[in-house]
C-alpha cells in the first residue's frame, strides 16, 4: 500500500501521500500524469518521514539535523511541484508537537488546508531550522501545546496537579 503512495525516496527520508488526503485520486488506478493540477490538490497533504531511527519528535532535533530538514523541505517541495504542479509558496511545511506518532515526520499541506497547523501544535520547519542554530534550543525550550481531553497524558498530568495542589 505504501509503495504506490511514495513520491520521493531519499537516503535520509521519504515523501509520501498522507492517508489524511482522502480526495487524492486512487494511486493504484490513476496514472501519475493525471495527478498534475488535479482538482484534489486543494486538499494536498503529504508527509516526509525521516529514515534515521531515534528521532521521535521536535525535542530530539539538534543542529546536526539541519541538513536533513533542509533537504526534506527543499526536495519535498520540488517533488510536490513536479508531481502536482503546486508552487512552493502555496505549501505549508510543519512539524507537530506533540506528534500523532513518535517517529519524526514533517507535514506538507496547502495554505488553505488548516488541518493540524494550529499555533499550539504546528511548528514551521523554516522556524525550526533557525531555532536549531541556537544551542540545545528544543532541549531547553518550554513548548506550549494543546492537550486533548481523555488522553493518557492528560490523566497523568491531571493526577500530578491534583496531588500537588496547594
Helices and strands as residue ranges (DSSP letters): H 2-5, E 6-9, E 13-17, G 32-35, G 39-43, E 45-50, G 58-60, G 63-65, H 66-84, G 88-90, E 91-96, E 105-110, E 122-124, H 125-132, H 137-140, H 152-163
